[in-house]
Amino acid sequence: MAPASSSQDNQDDDEGFAALLMKMQASSSKKQSKKEAAFLQFAKRDLDASTTSGCKEILVALDQIDARYQTFQLDYATREDKIRKIWIEIAKEHDNFRALERRKFLSLKAMETKWEERYSHGTTLMLNSAQEASHAISTIHQDAIRLPRNIR
């Protein structure tokens, strides 16, 4: 009977050992799960902090970009206004110059017309004077021919 009891003892030992092994494995699994849960929790907190920090940095950068862009737009608009004012002044000066040019042209045209009229009148007077002088010379010459030779 001794062998049967020894086999029973071995079987009880094996069952006890198996139960102990299962407890250790369960305990190890629990510890591993707790470690993994703690790691995941730490990783989540770290990721959240990094994400929050990164988002804040991006928002700050976006605010800076927006501020610079607004400054650029204001500066650009100011410069465009100055350029537009200069173009308006140039256009006004151009209009003034064109008006002055027109007045000068009309004045020169009037002077040219007067000069042509005076030239024509002067030419007519000279021609009439020349004709009168020619007539006077002809008359004097004819009168001289009619005079007796001794007076001549």
PyRosetta script that sets phi, psi and omega in degrees:
from pyrosetta import init, pose_from_sequence

init()
pose = pose_from_sequence("MAPASSSQDNQDDDEGFAALLMKMQASSSKKQSKKEAAFLQFAKRDLDASTTSGCKEILVALDQIDARYQTFQLDYATREDKIRKIWIEIAKEHDNFRALERRKFLSLKAMETKWEERYSHGTTLMLNSAQEASHAISTIHQDAIRLPRNIR")
pose.set_psi(1, -20.3)
pose.set_omega(1, 179.0)
pose.set_phi(2, -60.1)
pose.set_psi(2, -38.8)
pose.set_omega(2, -179.9)
pose.set_phi(3, -66.7)
pose.set_psi(3, -32.7)
pose.set_omega(3, -178.5)
pose.set_phi(4, -69.6)
pose.set_psi(4, -38.7)
pose.set_omega(4, -179.0)
pose.set_phi(5, -71.8)
pose.set_psi(5, -32.9)
pose.set_omega(5, 178.4)
pose.set_phi(6, -68.7)
pose.set_psi(6, -36.2)
pose.set_omega(6, 177.6)
pose.set_phi(7, -69.0)
pose.set_psi(7, -36.6)
pose.set_omega(7, 178.5)
pose.set_phi(8, -66.9)
pose.set_psi(8, -40.6)
pose.set_omega(8, 179.5)
pose.set_phi(9, -65.2)
pose.set_psi(9, -41.7)
pose.set_omega(9, 179.0)
pose.set_phi(10, -62.5)
pose.set_psi(10, -40.8)
pose.set_omega(10, -178.8)
pose.set_phi(11, -68.3)
pose.set_psi(11, -40.2)
pose.set_omega(11, 177.6)
pose.set_phi(12, -65.0)
pose.set_psi(12, -39.6)
pose.set_omega(12, 178.3)
pose.set_phi(13, -64.4)
pose.set_psi(13, -42.0)
pose.set_omega(13, -179.6)
pose.set_phi(14, -64.8)
pose.set_psi(14, -40.7)
pose.set_omega(14, 179.8)
pose.set_phi(15, -67.7)
pose.set_psi(15, -39.3)
pose.set_omega(15, 178.0)
pose.set_phi(16, -65.9)
pose.set_psi(16, -42.3)
pose.set_omega(16, 179.0)
pose.set_phi(17, -64.7)
pose.set_psi(17, -41.2)
pose.set_omega(17, 179.8)
pose.set_phi(18, -65.1)
pose.set_psi(18, -40.9)
pose.set_omega(18, 179.6)
pose.set_phi(19, -66.0)
pose.set_psi(19, -41.1)
pose.set_omega(19, 178.4)
pose.set_phi(20, -64.8)
pose.set_psi(20, -42.8)
pose.set_omega(20, 179.2)
pose.set_phi(21, -62.2)
pose.set_psi(21, -40.8)
pose.set_omega(21, 179.1)
pose.set_phi(22, -66.8)
pose.set_psi(22, -39.7)
pose.set_omega(22, 177.8)
pose.set_phi(23, -64.2)
pose.set_psi(23, -43.4)
pose.set_omega(23, -179.7)
pose.set_phi(24, -64.5)
pose.set_psi(24, -40.6)
pose.set_omega(24, -179.8)
pose.set_phi(25, -66.7)
pose.set_psi(25, -41.6)
pose.set_omega(25, 178.8)
pose.set_phi(26, -64.3)
pose.set_psi(26, -42.5)
pose.set_omega(26, 179.3)
pose.set_phi(27, -64.3)
pose.set_psi(27, -44.0)
pose.set_omega(27, 178.9)
pose.set_phi(28, -63.3)
pose.set_psi(28, -40.6)
pose.set_omega(28, 178.7)
pose.set_phi(29, -64.3)
pose.set_psi(29, -40.7)
pose.set_omega(29, 179.0)
pose.set_phi(30, -63.7)
pose.set_psi(30, -46.4)
pose.set_omega(30, 179.2)
pose.set_phi(31, -61.0)
pose.set_psi(31, -43.1)
pose.set_omega(31, 179.9)
pose.set_phi(32, -63.0)
pose.set_psi(32, -42.3)
pose.set_omega(32, 179.5)
pose.set_phi(33, -64.7)
pose.set_psi(33, -41.1)
pose.set_omega(33, 178.5)
pose.set_phi(34, -64.1)
pose.set_psi(34, -42.1)
pose.set_omega(34, 178.9)
pose.set_phi(35, -62.7)
pose.set_psi(35, -45.1)
pose.set_omega(35, -179.9)
pose.set_phi(36, -64.1)
pose.set_psi(36, -41.3)
pose.set_omega(36, 179.0)
pose.set_phi(37, -63.8)
pose.set_psi(37, -43.9)
pose.set_omega(37, 179.0)
pose.set_phi(38, -63.0)
pose.set_psi(38, -42.7)
pose.set_omega(38, 179.1)
pose.set_phi(39, -62.6)
pose.set_psi(39, -45.7)
pose.set_omega(39, 179.9)
pose.set_phi(40, -63.3)
pose.set_psi(40, -39.5)
pose.set_omega(40, 178.4)
pose.set_phi(41, -64.5)
pose.set_psi(41, -44.2)
pose.set_omega(41, 178.0)
pose.set_phi(42, -63.2)
pose.set_psi(42, -45.0)
pose.set_omega(42, -179.9)
pose.set_phi(43, -62.3)
pose.set_psi(43, -40.3)
pose.set_omega(43, 179.3)
pose.set_phi(44, -64.0)
pose.set_psi(44, -45.1)
pose.set_omega(44, 178.4)
pose.set_phi(45, -61.7)
pose.set_psi(45, -43.7)
pose.set_omega(45, 179.6)
pose.set_phi(46, -64.6)
pose.set_psi(46, -42.8)
pose.set_omega(46, 178.9)
pose.set_phi(47, -65.2)
pose.set_psi(47, -43.1)
pose.set_omega(47, 177.8)
pose.set_phi(48, -61.5)
pose.set_psi(48, -43.8)
pose.set_omega(48, 179.8)
pose.set_phi(49, -64.2)
pose.set_psi(49, -44.2)
pose.set_omega(49, 179.3)
pose.set_phi(50, -63.8)
pose.set_psi(50, -43.3)
pose.set_omega(50, 179.8)
pose.set_phi(51, -63.4)
pose.set_psi(51, -45.3)
pose.set_omega(51, 179.2)
pose.set_phi(52, -62.1)
pose.set_psi(52, -46.0)
pose.set_omega(52, 178.8)
pose.set_phi(53, -61.7)
pose.set_psi(53, -45.0)
pose.set_omega(53, 179.0)
pose.set_phi(54, -62.7)
pose.set_psi(54, -40.7)
pose.set_omega(54, 178.3)
pose.set_phi(55, -63.6)
pose.set_psi(55, -42.5)
pose.set_omega(55, 178.5)
pose.set_phi(56, -62.0)
pose.set_psi(56, -43.0)
pose.set_omega(56, 179.1)
pose.set_phi(57, -63.2)
pose.set_psi(57, -41.0)
pose.set_omega(57, 178.9)
pose.set_phi(58, -64.9)
pose.set_psi(58, -43.0)
pose.set_omega(58, 179.3)
pose.set_phi(59, -63.3)
pose.set_psi(59, -41.0)
pose.set_omega(59, 177.4)
pose.set_phi(60, -62.8)
pose.set_psi(60, -45.3)
pose.set_omega(60, 179.2)
pose.set_phi(61, -62.1)
pose.set_psi(61, -42.2)
pose.set_omega(61, 177.9)
pose.set_phi(62, -62.9)
pose.set_psi(62, -40.6)
pose.set_omega(62, 177.2)
pose.set_phi(63, -62.4)
pose.set_psi(63, -42.5)
pose.set_omega(63, 178.7)
pose.set_phi(64, -64.1)
pose.set_psi(64, -43.4)
pose.set_omega(64, 178.7)
pose.set_phi(65, -62.5)
pose.set_psi(65, -44.1)
pose.set_omega(65, 180.0)
pose.set_phi(66, -62.4)
pose.set_psi(66, -43.7)
pose.set_omega(66, 179.3)
pose.set_phi(67, -62.8)
pose.set_psi(67, -43.9)
pose.set_omega(67, 178.9)
pose.set_phi(68, -64.1)
pose.set_psi(68, -40.1)
pose.set_omega(68, -179.5)
pose.set_phi(69, -65.9)
pose.set_psi(69, -41.2)
pose.set_omega(69, 178.0)
pose.set_phi(70, -63.6)
pose.set_psi(70, -41.9)
pose.set_omega(70, 176.8)
pose.set_phi(71, -60.9)
pose.set_psi(71, -44.2)
pose.set_omega(71, 178.1)
pose.set_phi(72, -59.4)
pose.set_psi(72, -45.4)
pose.set_omega(72, -178.8)
pose.set_phi(73, -62.1)
pose.set_psi(73, -42.7)
pose.set_omega(73, 178.9)
pose.set_phi(74, -64.6)
pose.set_psi(74, -45.2)
pose.set_omega(74, 178.1)
pose.set_phi(75, -61.7)
pose.set_psi(75, -42.6)
pose.set_omega(75, -179.6)
pose.set_phi(76, -63.6)
pose.set_psi(76, -45.3)
pose.set_omega(76, 179.6)
pose.set_phi(77, -63.1)
pose.set_psi(77, -40.5)
pose.set_omega(77, 178.6)
pose.set_phi(78, -62.1)
pose.set_psi(78, -46.0)
pose.set_omega(78, 179.5)
pose.set_phi(79, -65.0)
pose.set_psi(79, -40.2)
pose.set_omega(79, 178.2)
pose.set_phi(80, -62.7)
pose.set_psi(80, -39.6)
pose.set_omega(80, 177.4)
pose.set_phi(81, -62.6)
pose.set_psi(81, -42.8)
pose.set_omega(81, 178.4)
pose.set_phi(82, -62.9)
pose.set_psi(82, -44.2)
pose.set_omega(82, 179.5)
pose.set_phi(83, -62.8)
pose.set_psi(83, -43.0)
pose.set_omega(83, 179.1)
pose.set_phi(84, -61.7)
pose.set_psi(84, -42.0)
pose.set_omega(84, 177.8)
pose.set_phi(85, -59.7)
pose.set_psi(85, -43.7)
pose.set_omega(85, 179.8)
pose.set_phi(86, -63.3)
pose.set_psi(86, -42.9)
pose.set_omega(86, 178.9)
pose.set_phi(87, -63.9)
pose.set_psi(87, -37.2)
pose.set_omega(87, 177.6)
pose.set_phi(88, -64.6)
pose.set_psi(88, -43.3)
pose.set_omega(88, 177.3)
pose.set_phi(89, -62.5)
pose.set_psi(89, -41.8)
pose.set_omega(89, 178.2)
pose.set_phi(90, -61.5)
pose.set_psi(90, -43.9)
pose.set_omega(90, 179.9)
pose.set_phi(91, -62.5)
pose.set_psi(91, -41.6)
pose.set_omega(91, 178.3)
pose.set_phi(92, -63.3)
pose.set_psi(92, -46.1)
pose.set_omega(92, 178.4)
pose.set_phi(93, -61.5)
pose.set_psi(93, -38.8)
pose.set_omega(93, 177.5)
pose.set_phi(94, -62.7)
pose.set_psi(94, -44.1)
pose.set_omega(94, 177.7)
pose.set_phi(95, -62.3)
pose.set_psi(95, -42.9)
pose.set_omega(95, 177.8)
pose.set_phi(96, -61.1)
pose.set_psi(96, -43.4)
pose.set_omega(96, 179.9)
pose.set_phi(97, -63.2)
pose.set_psi(97, -43.1)
pose.set_omega(97, 179.6)
pose.set_phi(98, -63.3)
pose.set_psi(98, -40.3)
pose.set_omega(98, 178.7)
pose.set_phi(99, -65.0)
pose.set_psi(99, -44.0)
pose.set_omega(99, 178.1)
pose.set_phi(100, -62.7)
pose.set_psi(100, -42.6)
pose.set_omega(100, 178.7)
pose.set_phi(101, -61.4)
pose.set_psi(101, -41.9)
pose.set_omega(101, 179.6)
pose.set_phi(102, -64.3)
pose.set_psi(102, -45.9)
pose.set_omega(102, 178.6)
pose.set_phi(103, -60.7)
pose.set_psi(103, -42.7)
pose.set_omega(103, 179.5)
pose.set_phi(104, -63.1)
pose.set_psi(104, -43.4)
pose.set_omega(104, 179.2)
pose.set_phi(105, -60.9)
pose.set_psi(105, -47.6)
pose.set_omega(105, -179.6)
pose.set_phi(106, -63.5)
pose.set_psi(106, -39.0)
pose.set_omega(106, 178.0)
pose.set_phi(107, -63.5)
pose.set_psi(107, -45.8)
pose.set_omega(107, 178.7)
pose.set_phi(108, -64.6)
pose.set_psi(108, -38.3)
pose.set_omega(108, 178.8)
pose.set_phi(109, -63.8)
pose.set_psi(109, -43.6)
pose.set_omega(109, 178.2)
pose.set_phi(110, -64.0)
pose.set_psi(110, -42.4)
pose.set_omega(110, 178.4)
pose.set_phi(111, -63.0)
pose.set_psi(111, -40.5)
pose.set_omega(111, 179.2)
pose.set_phi(112, -63.4)
pose.set_psi(112, -42.4)
pose.set_omega(112, 178.7)
pose.set_phi(113, -62.5)
pose.set_psi(113, -45.8)
pose.set_omega(113, 178.1)
pose.set_phi(114, -61.2)
pose.set_psi(114, -43.9)
pose.set_omega(114, -179.1)
pose.set_phi(115, -62.1)
pose.set_psi(115, -43.9)
pose.set_omega(115, 179.0)
pose.set_phi(116, -62.9)
pose.set_psi(116, -41.4)
pose.set_omega(116, 178.3)
pose.set_phi(117, -63.0)
pose.set_psi(117, -46.3)
pose.set_omega(117, -179.5)
pose.set_phi(118, -65.2)
pose.set_psi(118, -40.5)
pose.set_omega(118, 178.7)
pose.set_phi(119, -62.3)
pose.set_psi(119, -46.0)
pose.set_omega(119, 179.4)
pose.set_phi(120, -62.0)
pose.set_psi(120, -45.6)
pose.set_omega(120, 179.0)
pose.set_phi(121, -62.4)
pose.set_psi(121, -45.3)
pose.set_omega(121, 179.1)
pose.set_phi(122, -62.7)
pose.set_psi(122, -41.7)
pose.set_omega(122, 178.8)
pose.set_phi(123, -63.7)
pose.set_psi(123, -42.0)
pose.set_omega(123, 177.7)
pose.set_phi(124, -61.9)
pose.set_psi(124, -45.5)
pose.set_omega(124, 178.3)
pose.set_phi(125, -60.2)
pose.set_psi(125, -44.9)
pose.set_omega(125, 179.5)
pose.set_phi(126, -62.5)
pose.set_psi(126, -43.7)
pose.set_omega(126, 179.5)
pose.set_phi(127, -62.3)
pose.set_psi(127, -45.2)
pose.set_omega(127, 177.4)
pose.set_phi(128, -62.0)
pose.set_psi(128, -43.5)
pose.set_omega(128, 179.0)
pose.set_phi(129, -62.2)
pose.set_psi(129, -43.0)
pose.set_omega(129, 179.3)
pose.set_phi(130, -63.9)
pose.set_psi(130, -41.0)
pose.set_omega(130, 178.8)
pose.set_phi(131, -65.7)
pose.set_psi(131, -42.4)
pose.set_omega(131, 178.6)
pose.set_phi(132, -64.0)
pose.set_psi(132, -42.1)
pose.set_omega(132, 178.7)
pose.set_phi(133, -63.9)
pose.set_psi(133, -42.6)
pose.set_omega(133, 178.6)
pose.set_phi(134, -62.7)
pose.set_psi(134, -42.1)
pose.set_omega(134, 178.7)
pose.set_phi(135, -64.5)
pose.set_psi(135, -43.4)
pose.set_omega(135, 179.5)
pose.set_phi(136, -62.7)
pose.set_psi(136, -43.0)
pose.set_omega(136, 179.3)
pose.set_phi(137, -64.5)
pose.set_psi(137, -42.5)
pose.set_omega(137, 178.6)
pose.set_phi(138, -62.5)
pose.set_psi(138, -42.9)
pose.set_omega(138, -179.4)
pose.set_phi(139, -64.1)
pose.set_psi(139, -46.1)
pose.set_omega(139, 179.6)
pose.set_phi(140, -62.2)
pose.set_psi(140, -42.6)
pose.set_omega(140, -178.7)
pose.set_phi(141, -63.7)
pose.set_psi(141, -43.3)
pose.set_omega(141, 179.0)
pose.set_phi(142, -67.5)
pose.set_psi(142, -38.9)
pose.set_omega(142, 178.2)
pose.set_phi(143, -65.0)
pose.set_psi(143, -38.0)
pose.set_omega(143, -179.0)
pose.set_phi(144, -67.5)
pose.set_psi(144, -33.1)
pose.set_omega(144, -179.7)
pose.set_phi(145, -69.7)
pose.set_psi(145, -35.8)
pose.set_omega(145, -178.8)
pose.set_phi(146, -75.8)
pose.set_psi(146, -19.0)
pose.set_omega(146, -180.0)
pose.set_phi(147, -71.6)
pose.set_psi(147, 147.7)
pose.set_omega(147, 176.7)
pose.set_phi(148, -61.2)
pose.set_psi(148, 155.2)
pose.set_omega(148, -174.0)
pose.set_phi(149, -68.0)
pose.set_psi(149, -29.4)
pose.set_omega(149, -177.5)
pose.set_phi(150, -73.4)
pose.set_psi(150, -22.9)
pose.set_omega(150, 177.9)
pose.set_phi(151, -82.4)
pose.set_psi(151, -23.5)
pose.set_omega(151, -173.4)
pose.set_phi(152, -68.9)
pose.dump_pdb("model.pdb")
